[in-house]
Amino acid sequence: MKKVFAIVTALFLACVSISAQDWAKQRLEKSPRHQEWVMVKNGDRTVHSFLVYPEVKNKTLAVVVIHENRGLTDWVRSVADQLAEAGYIAIAPDLLSGMAPNGGRTSDFTDASAIGQAFARLSPDQVTADLNAVVDYMKKLPAANGKVAVAGFCWGGGQTFRFATNRSDIVAAFVFYGTGPDNKEAIARIKAPVYGFYGGNDARVNATIPTSTELMKQAGKTYEPVIYEGAGHGFMRAGEDPANTNEANKKAREEGWARWKSILSKL
C-alpha cells in the first residue's frame, strides 16, 4: 500500500499546478452555454458530473472528459465547456464522488494530500463502473446522437486508454499524456481508434509509447500518437494558464486542440 501511495503521490505532483485556477473559473462564468450538474447513478453510487450543452440545431456527438488526478477542477470543467463551444455535448464526471469528507466530491477536499490519498484508494473496477454509467447516461440524452467519445488527461489519459479495453461501443479514445495498458489480452478488446497527445519533455510517459504502439499494431488496432516537441507533461492545462510562460506548452495546446476538434468533426 505504501508503494501504491508513493506512486500516486508522484503522479499527482507531476499533474498538478499548485496555483489557483481562477482564470478557468472566470472562463466558465462568462460562457453563454447551458451548464448543469447532473447526478449519474451507478448502483448505490452517485457520480456528480458537470454537463455542458452546445448551441446547435441538430443532435450531436457526446464526449466524456476524464479528469487529472487532482480531481474535477475548474480547468477540467472548462475543457467540457470548450468542447461544447466546438459543438459537442460534454460531460466531466467527478470520479472522487463520495470519497471526500462527509461523502462529498472533489470540491469538498480541504488539501491536496487528501486528494492524493483518495486516488490511492480508488478501485479500478469502480472507475470503470462509474464511466460505464456516465456513457450510458450520455447515449440516452435526447439531444445526443448516440455516439460517445472519451478523453482524459494525465491520470485520466491512462484511464481513457484502459476504458477503451472495457467498453466496445465508444467511437474514439483521446489519450492526453497518459500511459497505455501493457496487457495483450486487454489491448485485443479495444474497438475504438486511440489518439495520443504527448509532450516532448515527458520521458516518463513517452517511454511507454513504443510498447503501446507495438501492442496495438500486433492486435490490428488504430493508435496514432503525436508528440509535441518542447511541451511538458500537462501542456493542455499549462498552455492555457496565463501564469505559464512556456511557449512550447502554449503551441502544443493550440495544436492539440486543433487536432482534437478535427478528429471529432469526422466521427
C-alpha positions, -999 to 999 in steps of 0.1 A, spaced: 0 0 0 29 24 8 43 18 -26 10 24 -44 5 56 -24 41 68 -33 34 62 -70 1 80 -69 16 109 -50 44 112 -76 19 112 -104 -2 137 -85 27 161 -82 35 156 -119 0 165 -130 -9 194 -108 -2 231 -107 -3 245 -72 -15 278 -85 -53 286 -84 -74 282 -115 -93 315 -112 -87 320 -149 -106 288 -157 -134 296 -133 -137 331 -149 -140 315 -184 -168 292 -171 -186 321 -156 -185 340 -189 -197 311 -210 -231 316 -227 -236 278 -229 -260 258 -207 -241 242 -179 -255 220 -152 -246 194 -125 -262 160 -130 -263 131 -107 -254 99 -126 -264 67 -108 -241 37 -106 -259 13 -84 -258 27 -49 -232 53 -60 -240 88 -73 -214 103 -97 -215 141 -96 -210 152 -132 -206 185 -149 -226 187 -182 -224 213 -209 -246 216 -240 -236 233 -273 -257 258 -290 -265 237 -321 -296 228 -341 -292 190 -345 -284 161 -323 -246 157 -318 -218 136 -305 -212 134 -268 -177 135 -252 -168 122 -217 -139 141 -201 -119 122 -175 -100 145 -151 -64 145 -139 -56 131 -106 -63 163 -88 -100 155 -93 -127 175 -111 -112 210 -112 -124 243 -128 -100 237 -157 -114 202 -164 -149 217 -163 -137 245 -187 -125 218 -211 -160 204 -212 -173 239 -219 -147 243 -247 -159 211 -263 -195 224 -261 -182 256 -278 -169 234 -306 -204 219 -310 -204 187 -288 -223 177 -256 -196 172 -230 -197 157 -195 -169 157 -169 -177 131 -141 -161 136 -107 -147 101 -101 -139 111 -65 -177 114 -58 -184 101 -23 -148 100 -13 -144 134 2 -152 143 38 -189 135 46 -193 117 13 -185 148 -7 -168 153 -41 -135 169 -52 -145 204 -42 -151 192 -6 -115 182 0 -95 206 22 -60 198 9 -41 182 -19 -26 154 1 -61 142 10 -69 141 -28 -38 120 -34 -48 96 -7 -83 93 -22 -68 84 -56 -47 57 -39 -80 42 -26 -98 43 -59 -108 9 -73 -102 3 -110 -135 -16 -111 -153 14 -95 -138 38 -121 -149 15 -149 -184 11 -135 -187 49 -130 -176 56 -165 -199 30 -179 -228 46 -161 -218 80 -175 -215 67 -211 -249 50 -207 -264 84 -195 -249 103 -224 -261 78 -250 -297 83 -238 -297 121 -238 -324 134 -261 -300 160 -276 -273 134 -283 -269 113 -314 -260 81 -296 -222 83 -303 -199 88 -274 -161 95 -274 -139 95 -243 -110 118 -235 -87 121 -205 -57 140 -191 -27 126 -172 -43 100 -149 -74 105 -169 -55 98 -201 -44 64 -187 -79 57 -176 -92 66 -211 -68 40 -227 -79 14 -201 -116 22 -205 -112 16 -242 -103 -20 -233 -136 -24 -213 -162 -5 -234 -166 -16 -270 -191 10 -282 -172 42 -277 -163 58 -311 -129 71 -301 -105 74 -272 -83 106 -268 -53 100 -245 -36 131 -233 -2 122 -218 -15 90 -203 1 56 -203 -14 26 -221 -22 -10 -209 7 -35 -214 -16 -65 -215 -21 -81 -249 -55 -96 -239 -67 -61 -228 -54 -45 -260 -72 -71 -281 -105 -59 -266 -102 -24 -280 -126 -15 -307 -122 23 -309 -93 42 -325 -70 56 -299 -54 90 -305 -24 100 -283 -12 135 -274 22 137 -257 46 164 -246 82 161 -259 96 168 -224 78 139 -207 102 110 -207 83 91 -180 51 88 -201 67 88 -235 88 57 -226 56 38 -227 46 48 -263 67 22 -281 51 -6 -261 16 8 -268 25 12 -305 37 -24 -308 9 -40 -289 -17 -20 -308 0 -29 -341 1 -66 -333 -36 -65 -324 -45 -47 -356 -58 -17 -337 -56 20 -346 -32 40 -324 -20 74 -336 4 91 -311 16 126 -317 45 142 -297 46 180 -293 82 189 -291 93 211 -262 60 207 -244 59 193 -209 35 170 -191 1 186 -187 6 210 -216 -31 212 -223 -37 229 -189 -4 246 -186 -6 261 -221 -39 278 -212 -27 291 -178 -18 328 -180 9 323 -155 27 297 -176 55 312 -197 64 281 -217 57 290 -253 61 253 -263 32 244 -240 10 271 -255 18 260 -290 12 223 -281 -21 232 -266 -32 251 -297 -21 223 -320 -36 197 -297 -70 214 -297 -69 218 -335 -61 181 -340 -87 170 -314 -115 191 -330 -105 179 -365 -108 143 -355 -141 149 -336 -156 165 -367 -151 133 -386 -167 109 -361 
